Amino acid sequence: MDMHIPTLLAAVLLVGAVLSLSVSAVAHRQQRDGMVFWAVGLGMHTVSYVFLFQVEALGEWAAFMAAVVLRSCAWAAFSEGLSQFYRRRVPRLLIWGPVAIAPVAFALLFEQLAPRIISISLIFVAQSLLALWLMWQARRTTPGRGQYFLMTGLVTALVFLVLRSIGAFMGTEADMLPMNGEGAVQAVGLVAALVVLLLLSIGFVLMSKDRADSLNRMLATQDSLTGLANRRHLNETLDLEWARASRTGQSLALIMIDIDHFKAYNDHYGHQAGDDCLQRVARTLELSTRRAGDLVARYGGEEFLLVLPHMNDAGGRWLGESIRQAVDMLNVPHAGAPSGRLTVSVGVATTHEAVHPDTASLLRAADDALYRAKRGGRNQVQVA
């Protein structure tokens, strides 16, 4: 059964317009997530088909030149959107260079149909490969499955462009024109365009949604200043590890850490320096705990808590001492401290030797050990 080309074209234009407007509706320029570029790219890609089918009204040169420029700009907009989405600096020449080359190649090869089709198709291939390369580089860090829809759309466009180049090389370029004809090539091209537009739109919107959901989950469990686990995540993990330790009889250690004389540090150096200090200590704690099951959390203010499954008193004391030394070796000046530099006090409590009826009891034991370290002169480790 023959496909009705005007109906297919109307479907491409309608779907492309709806998708472009839909992406525009959910795009926010302030978010800089690439959505604005993507909406513009979809719009230009759709409008290019209008010119392809206006050869009789505008003339072949004007119609095809407008379509080539719009299509090339659309691919550049897609790459701009991806570079913004992934927060990557891509050379502008790499993105927009083909936009300048495409009309020049078209003008120079206008009278030579096969070379013209091959050159323009290969320019679009290069642009689609750039978009695929950006996605491939970030595939492991991109959450969700939206990226696979988008990759499929890019690969579909790439395959069609390559086949178009091969067809021109094999001498079937005459079948590709005119674009408003009723041939199989025109029908396949429009169906491919419809599929590509759908996949590109759905894929990018899903990618943006997946990343937003991932960010929301992270914000729900992460301290905004230090990047460590927040109090909510800490409580959930502590309850889980407590239940596991109670069930298996394995030890569980808590290490509570407090920055010595932190109020004096804040008052002397300012709150921004205080925030920087908290971040440096947080990084030191993360580097000191490398086991997969360990959790480092900001307990509150200048206090931090480490949840350490399968660790006894000796291990807790050793890790607490290594943390104390690591912070001491940062050599952060602290005019309000007796030593003249930033130090921490550490309290350790475990379920190895003592019996604790619940997590609150274990937390109190760690807090009591920390208090003894502070009362004993600070910059030391005490075990409950």
Residue pairs with C-beta under 8 A, 6 or more apart in sequence:
2 182
2 187
3 187
3 190
3 191
5 180
5 181
5 182
5 186
5 187
5 190
8 187
8 190
8 191
8 194
9 49
9 53
9 190
11 190
11 194
12 46
12 49
12 190
12 193
12 194
12 197
13 46
13 49
13 50
15 194
15 197
15 198
16 42
16 43
16 45
16 46
16 49
16 193
16 197
17 43
17 46
19 42
19 46
19 197
19 198
19 201
20 39
20 40
20 42
20 43
20 46
20 201
21 39
22 201
22 205
23 35
23 38
23 39
23 42
23 201
23 204
23 205
24 36
24 39
24 43
26 35
26 205
27 33
27 35
27 36
27 38
27 39
28 35
29 36
32 84
33 84
33 85
33 208
33 211
34 80
34 81
34 82
34 83
34 84
34 85
34 204
34 208
35 81
35 204
35 208
36 81
37 77
37 78
37 80
37 81
37 84
38 77
38 78
38 81
38 200
38 201
38 204
40 74
40 77
41 73
41 74
41 75
41 76
41 77
41 78
41 81
42 74
42 197
42 200
42 201
43 74
44 70
44 71
44 73
44 74
44 77
45 70
45 71
45 74
45 197
46 197
47 70
48 66
48 67
48 68
48 70
48 71
48 74
49 67
49 190
49 193
51 58
51 63
51 64
51 66
51 67
51 70
52 63
52 64
52 67
52 179
53 179
53 180
54 63
55 63
55 64
55 178
55 179
55 180
56 180
57 63
58 66
61 110
64 106
65 103
65 106
65 107
68 102
68 103
68 106
68 120
69 99
69 102
69 103
71 102
71 124
72 98
72 99
72 102
72 103
72 123
72 124
72 127
73 99
75 98
75 124
75 127
75 128
75 130
75 131
76 95
76 96
76 98
76 99
76 127
78 127
78 131
78 200
79 90
79 94
79 95
79 127
79 130
79 131
79 134
80 95
81 204
82 88
82 131
82 134
82 135
83 89
83 90
83 95
83 134
85 204
85 207
85 208
85 211
86 134
86 137
86 138
86 142
88 134
88 137
88 138
90 130
90 134
94 130
95 130
98 123
98 124
98 126
98 127
101 123
102 120
102 123
102 124
105 116
105 119
105 120
105 123
106 116
106 119
106 120
109 115
109 116
109 119
110 116
113 168
113 173
113 174
113 177
114 168
114 169
114 171
114 173
117 164
117 165
117 168
117 173
117 176
118 165
118 168
118 169
121 161
121 162
121 164
121 165
121 168
122 161
122 165
124 157
124 161
125 158
125 161
125 162
125 165
128 154
128 157
128 158
128 161
129 158
131 154
132 151
132 154
132 155
132 158
135 142
135 147
135 150
135 151
135 154
139 147
142 207
142 210
142 211
143 210
143 211
143 213
143 214
144 206
144 207
144 209
144 210
144 211
144 213
144 214
145 206
145 210
146 202
146 203
146 204
146 205
146 206
146 207
146 208
146 209
146 210
147 203
147 207
148 203
149 199
149 202
149 203
149 206
150 199
150 200
150 203
150 204
150 206
150 207
151 203
152 199
152 203
153 195
153 196
153 198
153 199
153 200
153 203
154 200
156 192
156 195
156 196
156 199
157 192
157 196
160 188
160 189
160 192
160 196
164 176
164 189
167 173
167 175
167 176
167 185
168 176
172 185
175 183
175 184
175 185
176 183
176 185
176 186
179 186
180 186
220 232
221 229
221 230
221 232
221 233
222 228
222 229
222 230
222 233
223 229
223 230
223 297
223 298
225 275
225 278
225 279
225 298
226 278
226 279
226 282
226 298
227 279
227 282
228 282
228 285
228 286
228 296
228 297
228 298
228 304
229 237
229 295
229 296
229 297
229 298
230 297
230 298
231 297
231 298
231 299
231 300
233 295
233 297
234 295
234 297
234 299
234 305
234 307
237 295
237 297
237 307
238 254
238 307
238 359
238 363
239 359
241 252
241 293
241 307
241 309
242 252
242 358
242 359
242 362
244 250
244 309
245 251
245 252
245 309
245 351
250 309
250 310
251 310
251 311
251 312
251 350
251 351
251 352
252 307
252 308
252 309
252 310
252 311
252 350
252 351
252 362
253 306
253 307
253 308
253 311
253 312
253 313
253 315
253 316
253 348
253 349
253 350
253 351
253 352
254 305
254 306
254 307
254 308
254 348
254 349
254 350
254 362
254 363
254 365
254 366
255 305
255 306
255 308
255 316
255 319
255 320
255 323
255 346
255 347
255 348
255 366
256 299
256 303
256 304
256 305
256 306
256 346
256 347
256 348
256 349
256 363
256 366
256 367
256 369
256 370
257 281
257 285
257 303
257 304
257 305
257 306
257 320
257 323
257 344
257 345
257 346
257 347
257 370
258 302
258 303
258 304
258 344
258 345
258 370
258 374
259 265
259 277
259 278
259 281
259 302
259 303
259 342
259 343
259 344
260 334
260 337
260 342
260 343
260 344
260 345
260 374
260 378
260 379
261 334
261 336
261 337
261 378
262 274
262 277
262 301
262 302
264 334
264 335
264 336
264 337
265 273
265 274
265 277
265 334
265 336
265 337
265 342
266 273
266 274
267 336
268 335
268 336
269 277
277 332
277 342
278 298
278 302
280 330
280 332
281 304
281 327
281 342
281 344
282 296
282 298
282 304
284 323
284 326
284 327
284 330
285 296
285 304
285 306
285 323
286 296
287 326
288 319
288 322
288 323
288 326
289 296
289 306
289 308
289 319
291 308
293 308
293 309
293 310
294 306
294 307
294 308
294 309
295 306
295 307
296 304
296 305
296 306
297 304
297 305
297 306
297 307
298 304
298 305
299 305
305 366
306 319
308 315
308 316
308 319
311 319
311 350
312 350
312 352
312 353
313 348
313 350
313 352
313 353
313 383
316 348
316 349
316 350
316 383
317 348
317 381
317 383
320 346
320 347
320 348
320 381
320 383
321 346
321 381
323 344
323 346
324 343
324 344
324 346
324 379
324 380
324 381
327 342
327 343
327 344
328 341
328 342
328 343
328 379
330 341
330 342
331 341
332 341
332 342
333 340
333 341
333 342
334 340
334 341
334 342
334 343
337 343
339 379
343 378
343 379
344 379
345 370
345 373
345 374
345 378
345 379
345 380
346 370
346 373
346 380
346 381
346 382
347 366
347 367
347 368
347 369
347 370
347 371
347 372
347 373
347 381
347 382
347 383
347 384
348 366
348 369
348 381
348 382
348 383
348 384
349 356
349 362
349 363
349 365
349 366
349 368
349 369
349 383
349 384
350 383
350 384
351 362
354 365
354 384
356 362
356 365
365 384
366 384
368 384
369 382
369 383
369 384
370 382
372 382
373 380
373 381
373 382
376 382
